[in-house]
Amino acid sequence: MEDGKREVVLDQTDAFLLRRVGETRSLTQAAKDIGISYRNAWNRVKVMEQKLHRRLVVTKVGGKTGGGAILTED
């Protein structure tokens, strides 16, 4: 950055959230595991994606086969 300031893209909670999504393949479970609400988890993912201009988490809606969430390569 020109002014020498760095923007925080993710904090420790975000890092834990992404790690747990990768491990559990579930945003719901990842949020529970780190002690935040599902809504907070989704908001955090969306903010990170906006800052990075990249998709980080892909979700599949539940149903008979169940839903899930996976991390993208990014």
All heavy atoms as a GROMACS GRO file, in nm:
protein
  580
    1MET      N    1   0.083  -0.117   0.000
    1MET     CA    2   0.000   0.000   0.000
    1MET      C    3   0.088   0.124   0.000
    1MET      O    4   0.195   0.124   0.060
    1MET     CB    5  -0.092   0.002   0.121
    1MET     CG    6  -0.188  -0.114   0.125
    1MET     SD    7  -0.306  -0.089   0.258
    1MET     CE    8  -0.448  -0.154   0.179
    2GLU      N    9   0.041   0.227  -0.060
    2GLU     CA   10   0.122   0.347  -0.075
    2GLU      C   11   0.153   0.417   0.057
    2GLU      O   12   0.261   0.469   0.075
    2GLU     CB   13   0.052   0.445  -0.169
    2GLU     CG   14   0.051   0.397  -0.313
    2GLU     CD   15  -0.017   0.494  -0.406
    2GLU    OE1   16  -0.023   0.614  -0.372
    2GLU    OE2   17  -0.062   0.453  -0.512
    3ASP      N   18   0.059   0.419   0.150
    3ASP     CA   19   0.081   0.490   0.275
    3ASP      C   20   0.150   0.404   0.380
    3ASP      O   21   0.170   0.446   0.492
    3ASP     CB   22  -0.049   0.547   0.330
    3ASP     CG   23  -0.153   0.440   0.359
    3ASP    OD1   24  -0.120   0.320   0.346
    3ASP    OD2   25  -0.265   0.475   0.395
    4GLY      N   26   0.189   0.282   0.344
    4GLY     CA   27   0.260   0.194   0.435
    4GLY      C   28   0.170   0.118   0.531
    4GLY      O   29   0.217   0.036   0.608
    5LYS      N   30   0.040   0.144   0.529
    5LYS     CA   31  -0.052   0.074   0.617
    5LYS      C   32  -0.093  -0.058   0.552
    5LYS      O   33  -0.107  -0.068   0.432
    5LYS     CB   34  -0.177   0.158   0.643
    5LYS     CG   35  -0.150   0.281   0.725
    5LYS     CD   36  -0.277   0.355   0.754
    5LYS     CE   37  -0.249   0.480   0.834
    5LYS     NZ   38  -0.372   0.556   0.859
    6ARG      N   39  -0.112  -0.156   0.636
    6ARG     CA   40  -0.158  -0.286   0.588
    6ARG      C   41  -0.301  -0.309   0.636
    6ARG      O   42  -0.334  -0.277   0.750
    6ARG     CB   43  -0.070  -0.398   0.640
    6ARG     CG   44   0.069  -0.391   0.586
    6ARG     CD   45   0.149  -0.505   0.636
    6ARG     NE   46   0.284  -0.494   0.585
    6ARG     CZ   47   0.368  -0.593   0.581
    6ARG    NH1   48   0.333  -0.711   0.627
    6ARG    NH2   49   0.489  -0.577   0.534
    7GLU      N   50  -0.381  -0.365   0.549
    7GLU     CA   51  -0.518  -0.396   0.585
    7GLU      C   52  -0.525  -0.538   0.637
    7GLU      O   53  -0.467  -0.630   0.578
    7GLU     CB   54  -0.608  -0.384   0.462
    7GLU     CG   55  -0.752  -0.414   0.491
    7GLU     CD   56  -0.841  -0.403   0.367
    7GLU    OE1   57  -0.788  -0.388   0.257
    7GLU    OE2   58  -0.962  -0.411   0.384
    8VAL      N   59  -0.593  -0.558   0.750
    8VAL     CA   60  -0.611  -0.691   0.804
    8VAL      C   61  -0.720  -0.760   0.723
    8VAL      O   62  -0.833  -0.711   0.715
    8VAL     CB   63  -0.652  -0.685   0.953
    8VAL    CG1   64  -0.682  -0.824   1.007
    8VAL    CG2   65  -0.542  -0.619   1.035
    9VAL      N   66  -0.684  -0.871   0.662
    9VAL     CA   67  -0.780  -0.945   0.581
    9VAL      C   68  -0.848  -1.051   0.665
    9VAL      O   69  -0.966  -1.075   0.652
    9VAL     CB   70  -0.711  -1.009   0.458
    9VAL    CG1   71  -0.808  -1.094   0.378
    9VAL    CG2   72  -0.649  -0.901   0.371
   10LEU      N   73  -0.773  -1.117   0.752
   10LEU     CA   74  -0.834  -1.213   0.841
   10LEU      C   75  -0.762  -1.211   0.976
   10LEU      O   76  -0.643  -1.187   0.983
   10LEU     CB   77  -0.835  -1.354   0.783
   10LEU     CG   78  -0.704  -1.426   0.761
   10LEU    CD1   79  -0.724  -1.572   0.795
   10LEU    CD2   80  -0.662  -1.414   0.616
   11ASP      N   81  -0.841  -1.233   1.078
   11ASP     CA   82  -0.785  -1.237   1.212
   11ASP      C   83  -0.778  -1.382   1.259
   11ASP      O   84  -0.805  -1.474   1.182
   11ASP     CB   85  -0.865  -1.148   1.308
   11ASP     CG   86  -1.010  -1.190   1.326
   11ASP    OD1   87  -1.046  -1.306   1.291
   11ASP    OD2   88  -1.089  -1.109   1.376
   12GLN      N   89  -0.742  -1.402   1.384
   12GLN     CA   90  -0.726  -1.537   1.436
   12GLN      C   91  -0.857  -1.616   1.430
   12GLN      O   92  -0.856  -1.734   1.396
   12GLN     CB   93  -0.675  -1.530   1.580
   12GLN     CG   94  -0.633  -1.665   1.635
   12GLN     CD   95  -0.566  -1.652   1.770
   12GLN    OE1   96  -0.558  -1.545   1.828
   12GLN    NE2   97  -0.515  -1.763   1.820
   13THR      N   98  -0.968  -1.552   1.460
   13THR     CA   99  -1.097  -1.620   1.454
   13THR      C  100  -1.127  -1.664   1.311
   13THR      O  101  -1.174  -1.776   1.288
   13THR     CB  102  -1.210  -1.528   1.507
   13THR    OG1  103  -1.180  -1.493   1.643
   13THR    CG2  104  -1.345  -1.597   1.501
   14ASP      N  105  -1.099  -1.578   1.214
   14ASP     CA  106  -1.121  -1.613   1.074
   14ASP      C  107  -1.035  -1.733   1.034
   14ASP      O  108  -1.081  -1.824   0.965
   14ASP     CB  109  -1.087  -1.495   0.982
   14ASP     CG  110  -1.177  -1.375   1.004
   14ASP    OD1  111  -1.294  -1.393   1.043
   14ASP    OD2  112  -1.130  -1.262   0.982
   15ALA      N  113  -0.909  -1.732   1.077
   15ALA     CA  114  -0.818  -1.842   1.045
   15ALA      C  115  -0.869  -1.973   1.105
   15ALA      O  116  -0.869  -2.077   1.038
   15ALA     CB  117  -0.678  -1.812   1.095
   16PHE      N  118  -0.914  -1.969   1.231
   16PHE     CA  119  -0.969  -2.089   1.295
   16PHE      C  120  -1.094  -2.136   1.221
   16PHE      O  121  -1.114  -2.256   1.201
   16PHE     CB  122  -1.002  -2.064   1.442
   16PHE     CG  123  -0.882  -2.052   1.532
   16PHE    CD1  124  -0.886  -1.969   1.641
   16PHE    CD2  125  -0.766  -2.125   1.509
   16PHE    CE1  126  -0.776  -1.957   1.726
   16PHE    CE2  127  -0.656  -2.114   1.592
   16PHE     CZ  128  -0.662  -2.030   1.702
   17LEU      N  129  -1.179  -2.040   1.184
   17LEU     CA  130  -1.302  -2.074   1.112
   17LEU      C  131  -1.270  -2.147   0.982
   17LEU      O  132  -1.326  -2.254   0.954
   17LEU     CB  133  -1.383  -1.948   1.083
   17LEU     CG  134  -1.510  -1.966   1.001
   17LEU    CD1  135  -1.611  -2.054   1.073
   17LEU    CD2  136  -1.571  -1.831   0.966
   18LEU      N  137  -1.180  -2.092   0.902
   18LEU     CA  138  -1.145  -2.156   0.775
   18LEU      C  139  -1.082  -2.293   0.798
   18LEU      O  140  -1.110  -2.388   0.723
   18LEU     CB  141  -1.052  -2.067   0.694
   18LEU     CG  142  -1.114  -1.938   0.640
   18LEU    CD1  143  -1.009  -1.854   0.568
   18LEU    CD2  144  -1.233  -1.966   0.549
   19ARG      N  145  -0.998  -2.304   0.899
   19ARG     CA  146  -0.937  -2.434   0.929
   19ARG      C  147  -1.043  -2.538   0.962
   19ARG      O  148  -1.040  -2.650   0.911
   19ARG     CB  149  -0.839  -2.423   1.045
   19ARG     CG  150  -0.777  -2.559   1.081
   19ARG     CD  151  -0.688  -2.554   1.200
   19ARG     NE  152  -0.576  -2.467   1.173
   19ARG     CZ  153  -0.496  -2.417   1.267
   19ARG    NH1  154  -0.516  -2.447   1.393
   19ARG    NH2  155  -0.396  -2.338   1.235
   20ARG      N  156  -1.140  -2.499   1.047
   20ARG     CA  157  -1.246  -2.594   1.087
   20ARG      C  158  -1.338  -2.627   0.970
   20ARG      O  159  -1.385  -2.740   0.960
   20ARG     CB  160  -1.326  -2.540   1.206
   20ARG     CG  161  -1.248  -2.534   1.336
   20ARG     CD  162  -1.192  -2.669   1.380
   20ARG     NE  163  -1.301  -2.761   1.410
   20ARG     CZ  164  -1.293  -2.894   1.393
   20ARG    NH1  165  -1.183  -2.950   1.347
   20ARG    NH2  166  -1.396  -2.969   1.422
   21VAL      N  167  -1.365  -2.532   0.881
   21VAL     CA  168  -1.445  -2.563   0.762
   21VAL      C  169  -1.372  -2.670   0.681
   21VAL      O  170  -1.432  -2.767   0.635
   21VAL     CB  171  -1.472  -2.438   0.675
   21VAL    CG1  172  -1.528  -2.477   0.540
   21VAL    CG2  173  -1.567  -2.343   0.746
   22GLY      N  174  -1.242  -2.653   0.664
   22GLY     CA  175  -1.164  -2.752   0.591
   22GLY      C  176  -1.166  -2.888   0.656
   22GLY      O  177  -1.172  -2.991   0.587
   23GLU      N  178  -1.164  -2.892   0.787
   23GLU     CA  179  -1.162  -3.018   0.860
   23GLU      C  180  -1.298  -3.085   0.870
   23GLU      O  181  -1.309  -3.207   0.859
   23GLU     CB  182  -1.106  -2.995   1.001
   23GLU     CG  183  -0.960  -2.955   1.003
   23GLU     CD  184  -0.910  -2.907   1.138
   23GLU    OE1  185  -0.992  -2.886   1.231
   23GLU    OE2  186  -0.788  -2.888   1.150
   24THR      N  187  -1.403  -3.004   0.890
   24THR     CA  188  -1.536  -3.060   0.914
   24THR      C  189  -1.624  -3.063   0.789
   24THR      O  190  -1.725  -3.132   0.787
   24THR     CB  191  -1.612  -2.980   1.021
   24THR    OG1  192  -1.635  -2.847   0.973
   24THR    CG2  193  -1.536  -2.977   1.153
   25ARG      N  194  -1.585  -2.986   0.688
   25ARG     CA  195  -1.665  -2.971   0.566
   25ARG      C  196  -1.805  -2.919   0.599
   25ARG      O  197  -1.903  -2.953   0.532
   25ARG     CB  198  -1.670  -3.101   0.486
   25ARG     CG  199  -1.531  -3.146   0.443
   25ARG     CD  200  -1.532  -3.277   0.369
   25ARG     NE  201  -1.596  -3.267   0.240
   25ARG     CZ  202  -1.535  -3.242   0.125
   25ARG    NH1  203  -1.407  -3.222   0.123
   25ARG    NH2  204  -1.603  -3.237   0.012
   26SER      N  205  -1.812  -2.835   0.702
   26SER     CA  206  -1.940  -2.780   0.746
   26SER      C  207  -1.919  -2.643   0.809
   26SER      O  208  -1.843  -2.630   0.906
   26SER     CB  209  -2.004  -2.873   0.850
   26SER     OG  210  -2.112  -2.809   0.915
   27LEU      N  211  -1.983  -2.541   0.754
   27LEU     CA  212  -1.975  -2.408   0.812
   27LEU      C  213  -2.048  -2.405   0.946
   27LEU      O  214  -2.002  -2.343   1.041
   27LEU     CB  215  -2.033  -2.304   0.716
   27LEU     CG  216  -2.014  -2.159   0.757
   27LEU    CD1  217  -1.866  -2.122   0.765
   27LEU    CD2  218  -2.084  -2.066   0.660
   28THR      N  219  -2.158  -2.477   0.955
   28THR     CA  220  -2.234  -2.483   1.080
   28THR      C  221  -2.149  -2.542   1.192
   28THR      O  222  -2.140  -2.486   1.301
   28THR     CB  223  -2.362  -2.567   1.062
   28THR    OG1  224  -2.441  -2.508   0.960
   28THR    CG2  225  -2.443  -2.576   1.190
   29GLN      N  226  -2.086  -2.655   1.165
   29GLN     CA  227  -2.004  -2.720   1.266
   29GLN      C  228  -1.882  -2.638   1.300
   29GLN      O  229  -1.843  -2.626   1.417
   29GLN     CB  230  -1.961  -2.860   1.221
   29GLN     CG  231  -1.892  -2.940   1.330
   29GLN     CD  232  -1.982  -2.962   1.451
   29GLN    OE1  233  -2.094  -3.007   1.438
   29GLN    NE2  234  -1.932  -2.929   1.568
   30ALA      N  235  -1.820  -2.577   1.199
   30ALA     CA  236  -1.703  -2.493   1.223
   30ALA      C  237  -1.739  -2.377   1.315
   30ALA      O  238  -1.664  -2.346   1.408
   30ALA     CB  239  -1.648  -2.441   1.091
   31ALA      N  240  -1.853  -2.313   1.290
   31ALA     CA  241  -1.897  -2.202   1.374
   31ALA      C  242  -1.919  -2.248   1.518
   31ALA      O  243  -1.874  -2.183   1.613
   31ALA     CB  244  -2.024  -2.140   1.318
   32LYS      N  245  -1.986  -2.362   1.535
   32LYS     CA  246  -2.009  -2.416   1.670
   32LYS      C  247  -1.877  -2.445   1.740
   32LYS      O  248  -1.860  -2.414   1.858
   32LYS     CB  249  -2.091  -2.546   1.662
   32LYS     CG  250  -2.237  -2.525   1.633
   32LYS     CD  251  -2.308  -2.659   1.627
   32LYS     CE  252  -2.452  -2.641   1.584
   32LYS     NZ  253  -2.522  -2.770   1.569
   33ASP      N  254  -1.784  -2.504   1.667
   33ASP     CA  255  -1.656  -2.544   1.725
   33ASP      C  256  -1.575  -2.425   1.777
   33ASP      O  257  -1.501  -2.438   1.875
   33ASP     CB  258  -1.571  -2.622   1.624
   33ASP     CG  259  -1.626  -2.759   1.593
   33ASP    OD1  260  -1.720  -2.805   1.662
   33ASP    OD2  261  -1.574  -2.822   1.498
   34ILE      N  262  -1.587  -2.311   1.711
   34ILE     CA  263  -1.508  -2.196   1.757
   34ILE      C  264  -1.591  -2.097   1.839
   34ILE      O  265  -1.540  -1.994   1.881
   34ILE     CB  266  -1.438  -2.124   1.639
   34ILE    CG1  267  -1.537  -2.058   1.544
   34ILE    CG2  268  -1.345  -2.218   1.566
   34ILE    CD1  269  -1.470  -1.964   1.445
   35GLY      N  270  -1.719  -2.131   1.862
   35GLY     CA  271  -1.801  -2.052   1.953
   35GLY      C  272  -1.861  -1.925   1.896
   35GLY      O  273  -1.879  -1.827   1.968
   36ILE      N  274  -1.892  -1.927   1.765
   36ILE     CA  275  -1.960  -1.812   1.705
   36ILE      C  276  -2.088  -1.862   1.637
   36ILE      O  277  -2.104  -1.981   1.611
   36ILE     CB  278  -1.872  -1.736   1.603
   36ILE    CG1  279  -1.835  -1.823   1.483
   36ILE    CG2  280  -1.746  -1.681   1.672
   36ILE    CD1  281  -1.762  -1.748   1.371
   37SER      N  282  -2.178  -1.770   1.608
   37SER     CA  283  -2.302  -1.807   1.542
   37SER      C  284  -2.278  -1.836   1.394
   37SER      O  285  -2.179  -1.791   1.335
   37SER     CB  286  -2.405  -1.694   1.555
   37SER     OG  287  -2.366  -1.583   1.474
   38TYR      N  288  -2.370  -1.910   1.336
   38TYR     CA  289  -2.364  -1.941   1.193
   38TYR      C  290  -2.366  -1.811   1.112
   38TYR      O  291  -2.290  -1.795   1.017
   38TYR     CB  292  -2.482  -2.030   1.156
   38TYR     CG  293  -2.489  -2.062   1.009
   38TYR    CD1  294  -2.409  -2.161   0.953
   38TYR    CD2  295  -2.577  -1.994   0.925
   38TYR    CE1  296  -2.416  -2.192   0.818
   38TYR    CE2  297  -2.583  -2.023   0.790
   38TYR     CZ  298  -2.503  -2.123   0.738
   38TYR     OH  299  -2.509  -2.151   0.604
   39ARG      N  300  -2.451  -1.718   1.154
   39ARG     CA  301  -2.461  -1.589   1.083
   39ARG      C  302  -2.328  -1.512   1.088
   39ARG      O  303  -2.284  -1.456   0.988
   39ARG     CB  304  -2.573  -1.506   1.144
   39ARG     CG  305  -2.591  -1.373   1.077
   39ARG     CD  306  -2.701  -1.293   1.145
   39ARG     NE  307  -2.752  -1.199   1.047
   39ARG     CZ  308  -2.878  -1.176   1.023
   39ARG    NH1  309  -2.970  -1.241   1.089
   39ARG    NH2  310  -2.914  -1.090   0.934
   40ASN      N  311  -2.266  -1.511   1.205
   40ASN     CA  312  -2.136  -1.445   1.220
   40ASN      C  313  -2.033  -1.513   1.130
   40ASN      O  314  -1.953  -1.446   1.064
   40ASN     CB  315  -2.093  -1.451   1.367
   40ASN     CG  316  -1.965  -1.375   1.396
   40ASN    OD1  317  -1.897  -1.324   1.308
   40ASN    ND2  318  -1.931  -1.368   1.523
   41ALA      N  319  -2.035  -1.644   1.126
   41ALA     CA  320  -1.941  -1.719   1.041
   41ALA      C  321  -1.959  -1.680   0.895
   41ALA      O  322  -1.862  -1.653   0.824
   41ALA     CB  323  -1.961  -1.870   1.060
   42TRP      N  324  -2.083  -1.677   0.848
   42TRP     CA  325  -2.110  -1.642   0.708
   42TRP      C  326  -2.066  -1.499   0.680
   42TRP      O  327  -2.008  -1.470   0.576
   42TRP     CB  328  -2.258  -1.657   0.674
   42TRP     CG  329  -2.283  -1.770   0.582
   42TRP    CD1  330  -2.372  -1.871   0.601
   42TRP    CD2  331  -2.220  -1.798   0.456
   42TRP    NE1  332  -2.366  -1.959   0.496
   42TRP    CE2  333  -2.274  -1.917   0.405
   42TRP    CE3  334  -2.121  -1.734   0.382
   42TRP    CZ2  335  -2.234  -1.973   0.284
   42TRP    CZ3  336  -2.080  -1.790   0.261
   42TRP    CH2  337  -2.138  -1.908   0.213
   43ASN      N  338  -2.095  -1.409   0.772
   43ASN     CA  339  -2.054  -1.270   0.755
   43ASN      C  340  -1.902  -1.258   0.744
   43ASN      O  341  -1.850  -1.184   0.662
   43ASN     CB  342  -2.106  -1.182   0.868
   43ASN     CG  343  -2.255  -1.158   0.858
   43ASN    OD1  344  -2.316  -1.173   0.753
   43ASN    ND2  345  -2.316  -1.122   0.970
   44ARG      N  346  -1.830  -1.332   0.828
   44ARG     CA  347  -1.684  -1.330   0.825
   44ARG      C  348  -1.632  -1.382   0.691
   44ARG      O  349  -1.540  -1.325   0.633
   44ARG     CB  350  -1.626  -1.413   0.940
   44ARG     CG  351  -1.640  -1.347   1.074
   44ARG     CD  352  -1.589  -1.438   1.187
   44ARG     NE  353  -1.579  -1.364   1.310
   44ARG     CZ  354  -1.473  -1.291   1.345
   44ARG    NH1  355  -1.368  -1.285   1.268
   44ARG    NH2  356  -1.472  -1.226   1.459
   45VAL      N  357  -1.690  -1.490   0.644
   45VAL     CA  358  -1.647  -1.546   0.514
   45VAL      C  359  -1.671  -1.444   0.403
   45VAL      O  360  -1.582  -1.420   0.320
   45VAL     CB  361  -1.722  -1.678   0.485
   45VAL    CG1  362  -1.700  -1.722   0.340
   45VAL    CG2  363  -1.675  -1.787   0.580
   46LYS      N  364  -1.786  -1.383   0.402
   46LYS     CA  365  -1.818  -1.285   0.297
   46LYS      C  366  -1.724  -1.165   0.300
   46LYS      O  367  -1.679  -1.118   0.195
   46LYS     CB  368  -1.964  -1.237   0.309
   46LYS     CG  369  -2.064  -1.346   0.279
   46LYS     CD  370  -2.047  -1.398   0.139
   46LYS     CE  371  -2.140  -1.512   0.109
   46LYS     NZ  372  -2.103  -1.584  -0.012
   47VAL      N  373  -1.691  -1.116   0.419
   47VAL     CA  374  -1.598  -1.003   0.431
   47VAL      C  375  -1.460  -1.043   0.378
   47VAL      O  376  -1.397  -0.968   0.302
   47VAL     CB  377  -1.590  -0.952   0.577
   47VAL    CG1  378  -1.474  -0.857   0.596
   47VAL    CG2  379  -1.721  -0.884   0.614
   48MET      N  380  -1.412  -1.162   0.416
   48MET     CA  381  -1.282  -1.207   0.368
   48MET      C  382  -1.282  -1.219   0.216
   48MET      O  383  -1.187  -1.178   0.148
   48MET     CB  384  -1.244  -1.342   0.430
   48MET     CG  385  -1.204  -1.334   0.575
   48MET     SD  386  -1.150  -1.494   0.640
   48MET     CE  387  -1.308  -1.577   0.664
   49GLU      N  388  -1.390  -1.276   0.161
   49GLU     CA  389  -1.399  -1.293   0.016
   49GLU      C  390  -1.400  -1.158  -0.055
   49GLU      O  391  -1.336  -1.142  -0.159
   49GLU     CB  392  -1.524  -1.374  -0.020
   49GLU     CG  393  -1.513  -1.520   0.020
   49GLU     CD  394  -1.636  -1.602  -0.012
   49GLU    OE1  395  -1.746  -1.545  -0.029
   49GLU    OE2  396  -1.622  -1.725  -0.020
   50GLN      N  397  -1.470  -1.060   0.002
   50GLN     CA  398  -1.474  -0.927  -0.059
   50GLN      C  399  -1.336  -0.861  -0.056
   50GLN      O  400  -1.294  -0.801  -0.154
   50GLN     CB  401  -1.576  -0.839   0.013
   50GLN     CG  402  -1.718  -0.878  -0.014
   50GLN     CD  403  -1.818  -0.805   0.075
   50GLN    OE1  404  -1.781  -0.730   0.165
   50GLN    NE2  405  -1.946  -0.830   0.052
   51LYS      N  406  -1.266  -0.874   0.055
   51LYS     CA  407  -1.134  -0.812   0.067
   51LYS      C  408  -1.032  -0.876  -0.027
   51LYS      O  409  -0.945  -0.808  -0.080
   51LYS     CB  410  -1.084  -0.820   0.211
   51LYS     CG  411  -1.155  -0.726   0.305
   51LYS     CD  412  -1.098  -0.739   0.446
   51LYS     CE  413  -1.167  -0.643   0.541
   51LYS     NZ  414  -1.112  -0.657   0.678
   52LEU      N  415  -1.044  -1.007  -0.044
   52LEU     CA  416  -0.949  -1.080  -0.127
   52LEU      C  417  -0.991  -1.089  -0.274
   52LEU      O  418  -0.913  -1.132  -0.358
   52LEU     CB  419  -0.928  -1.222  -0.072
   52LEU     CG  420  -0.861  -1.230   0.064
   52LEU    CD1  421  -0.871  -1.371   0.119
   52LEU    CD2  422  -0.716  -1.186   0.053
   53HIS      N  423  -1.116  -1.055  -0.301
   53HIS     CA  424  -1.172  -1.068  -0.436
   53HIS      C  425  -1.160  -1.211  -0.486
   53HIS      O  426  -1.128  -1.236  -0.602
   53HIS     CB  427  -1.104  -0.971  -0.534
   53HIS     CG  428  -1.106  -0.829  -0.488
   53HIS    ND1  429  -1.220  -0.753  -0.492
   53HIS    CD2  430  -1.010  -0.751  -0.433
   53HIS    CE1  431  -1.194  -0.633  -0.444
   53HIS    NE2  432  -1.067  -0.629  -0.407
   54ARG      N  433  -1.186  -1.305  -0.395
   54ARG     CA  434  -1.179  -1.447  -0.428
   54ARG      C  435  -1.285  -1.522  -0.347
   54ARG      O  436  -1.316  -1.485  -0.235
   54ARG     CB  437  -1.044  -1.507  -0.390
   54ARG     CG  438  -0.928  -1.449  -0.461
   54ARG     CD  439  -0.799  -1.513  -0.413
   54ARG     NE  440  -0.684  -1.443  -0.465
   54ARG     CZ  441  -0.635  -1.458  -0.586
   54ARG    NH1  442  -0.691  -1.543  -0.668
   54ARG    NH2  443  -0.530  -1.390  -0.626
   55ARG      N  444  -1.332  -1.628  -0.405
   55ARG     CA  445  -1.424  -1.717  -0.334
   55ARG      C  446  -1.341  -1.809  -0.246
   55ARG      O  447  -1.246  -1.871  -0.292
   55ARG     CB  448  -1.505  -1.797  -0.436
   55ARG     CG  449  -1.615  -1.879  -0.377
   55ARG     CD  450  -1.750  -1.813  -0.404
   55ARG     NE  451  -1.856  -1.884  -0.337
   55ARG     CZ  452  -1.946  -1.959  -0.399
   55ARG    NH1  453  -1.943  -1.971  -0.529
   55ARG    NH2  454  -2.039  -2.019  -0.331
   56LEU      N  455  -1.376  -1.819  -0.118
   56LEU     CA  456  -1.301  -1.903  -0.025
   56LEU      C  457  -1.377  -2.028   0.017
   56LEU      O  458  -1.317  -2.132   0.043
   56LEU     CB  459  -1.265  -1.824   0.102
   56LEU     CG  460  -1.178  -1.700   0.081
   56LEU    CD1  461  -1.161  -1.626   0.214
   56LEU    CD2  462  -1.045  -1.739   0.023
   57VAL      N  463  -1.510  -2.017   0.025
   57VAL     CA  464  -1.592  -2.129   0.072
   57VAL      C  465  -1.706  -2.152  -0.027
   57VAL      O  466  -1.773  -2.058  -0.069
   57VAL     CB  467  -1.651  -2.099   0.212
   57VAL    CG1  468  -1.744  -2.211   0.258
   57VAL    CG2  469  -1.540  -2.078   0.314
   58VAL      N  470  -1.725  -2.278  -0.062
   58VAL     CA  471  -1.836  -2.318  -0.149
   58VAL      C  472  -1.928  -2.405  -0.066
   58VAL      O  473  -1.882  -2.498   0.002
   58VAL     CB  474  -1.786  -2.397  -0.272
   58VAL    CG1  475  -1.903  -2.444  -0.357
   58VAL    CG2  476  -1.690  -2.312  -0.354
   59THR      N  477  -2.058  -2.373  -0.069
   59THR     CA  478  -2.154  -2.450   0.011
   59THR      C  479  -2.249  -2.528  -0.078
   59THR      O  480  -2.272  -2.493  -0.193
   59THR     CB  481  -2.237  -2.358   0.102
   59THR    OG1  482  -2.306  -2.264   0.021
   59THR    CG2  483  -2.150  -2.287   0.203
   60LYS      N  484  -2.302  -2.633  -0.019
   60LYS     CA  485  -2.403  -2.716  -0.084
   60LYS      C  486  -2.521  -2.720   0.011
   60LYS      O  487  -2.505  -2.752   0.129
   60LYS     CB  488  -2.348  -2.856  -0.108
   60LYS     CG  489  -2.447  -2.950  -0.168
   60LYS     CD  490  -2.385  -3.089  -0.184
   60LYS     CE  491  -2.492  -3.190  -0.219
   60LYS     NZ  492  -2.444  -3.327  -0.208
   61VAL      N  493  -2.638  -2.686  -0.039
   61VAL     CA  494  -2.758  -2.685   0.043
   61VAL      C  495  -2.793  -2.828   0.083
   61VAL      O  496  -2.776  -2.922   0.006
   61VAL     CB  497  -2.875  -2.620  -0.034
   61VAL    CG1  498  -3.003  -2.624   0.048
   61VAL    CG2  499  -2.841  -2.477  -0.072
   62GLY      N  500  -2.843  -2.843   0.206
   62GLY     CA  501  -2.878  -2.974   0.259
   62GLY      C  502  -2.996  -3.036   0.188
   62GLY      O  503  -3.044  -2.989   0.087
   63GLY      N  504  -3.043  -3.142   0.241
   63GLY     CA  505  -3.150  -3.219   0.183
   63GLY      C  506  -3.131  -3.364   0.224
   63GLY      O  507  -3.072  -3.392   0.328
   64LYS      N  508  -3.177  -3.456   0.143
   64LYS     CA  509  -3.161  -3.598   0.176
   64LYS      C  510  -3.015  -3.638   0.188
   64LYS      O  511  -2.978  -3.720   0.271
   64LYS     CB  512  -3.229  -3.686   0.071
   64LYS     CG  513  -3.380  -3.681   0.078
   64LYS     CD  514  -3.440  -3.778  -0.019
   64LYS     CE  515  -3.591  -3.775  -0.008
   64LYS     NZ  516  -3.655  -3.871  -0.096
   65THR      N  517  -2.931  -3.580   0.102
   65THR     CA  518  -2.789  -3.616   0.105
   65THR      C  519  -2.710  -3.529   0.200
   65THR      O  520  -2.591  -3.553   0.221
   65THR     CB  521  -2.727  -3.603  -0.037
   65THR    OG1  522  -2.742  -3.470  -0.083
   65THR    CG2  523  -2.794  -3.699  -0.133
   66GLY      N  524  -2.772  -3.428   0.258
   66GLY     CA  525  -2.703  -3.338   0.350
   66GLY      C  526  -2.627  -3.230   0.278
   66GLY      O  527  -2.592  -3.244   0.161
   67GLY      N  528  -2.604  -3.122   0.347
   67GLY     CA  529  -2.531  -3.011   0.289
   67GLY      C  530  -2.384  -3.020   0.325
   67GLY      O  531  -2.336  -3.123   0.371
   68GLY      N  532  -2.315  -2.912   0.302
   68GLY     CA  533  -2.175  -2.910   0.337
   68GLY      C  534  -2.109  -2.784   0.288
   68GLY      O  535  -2.168  -2.702   0.220
   69ALA      N  536  -1.982  -2.770   0.324
   69ALA     CA  537  -1.903  -2.655   0.282
   69ALA      C  538  -1.760  -2.702   0.261
   69ALA      O  539  -1.710  -2.784   0.338
   69ALA     CB  540  -1.906  -2.546   0.389
   70ILE      N  541  -1.700  -2.653   0.156
   70ILE     CA  542  -1.560  -2.686   0.130
   70ILE      C  543  -1.483  -2.558   0.099
   70ILE      O  544  -1.541  -2.460   0.056
   70ILE     CB  545  -1.544  -2.787   0.014
   70ILE    CG1  546  -1.605  -2.732  -0.115
   70ILE    CG2  547  -1.601  -2.922   0.051
   70ILE    CD1  548  -1.572  -2.813  -0.238
   71LEU      N  549  -1.354  -2.564   0.125
   71LEU     CA  550  -1.268  -2.451   0.091
   71LEU      C  551  -1.230  -2.461  -0.055
   71LEU      O  552  -1.211  -2.571  -0.108
   71LEU     CB  553  -1.142  -2.454   0.177
   71LEU     CG  554  -1.159  -2.441   0.327
   71LEU    CD1  555  -1.024  -2.450   0.396
   71LEU    CD2  556  -1.228  -2.311   0.363
   72THR      N  557  -1.216  -2.347  -0.120
   72THR     CA  558  -1.166  -2.346  -0.255
   72THR      C  559  -1.013  -2.356  -0.251
   72THR      O  560  -0.953  -2.348  -0.143
   72THR     CB  561  -1.204  -2.214  -0.328
   72THR    OG1  562  -1.140  -2.105  -0.262
   72THR    CG2  563  -1.355  -2.194  -0.330
   73GLU      N  564  -0.950  -2.372  -0.365
   73GLU     CA  565  -0.804  -2.375  -0.369
   73GLU      C  566  -0.744  -2.246  -0.317
   73GLU      O  567  -0.636  -2.246  -0.260
   73GLU     CB  568  -0.754  -2.402  -0.511
   73GLU     CG  569  -0.749  -2.547  -0.546
   73GLU     CD  570  -0.675  -2.572  -0.676
   73GLU    OE1  571  -0.577  -2.501  -0.706
   73GLU    OE2  572  -0.718  -2.661  -0.748
   74ASP      N  573  -0.813  -2.136  -0.343
   74ASP     CA  574  -0.763  -2.005  -0.297
   74ASP      C  575  -0.754  -2.001  -0.147
   74ASP      O  576  -0.671  -1.940  -0.089
   74ASP     CB  577  -0.851  -1.890  -0.347
   74ASP     CG  578  -0.838  -1.873  -0.498
   74ASP    OD1  579  -0.732  -1.897  -0.553
   74ASP    OD2  580  -0.941  -1.834  -0.558
   0.00000   0.00000   0.00000
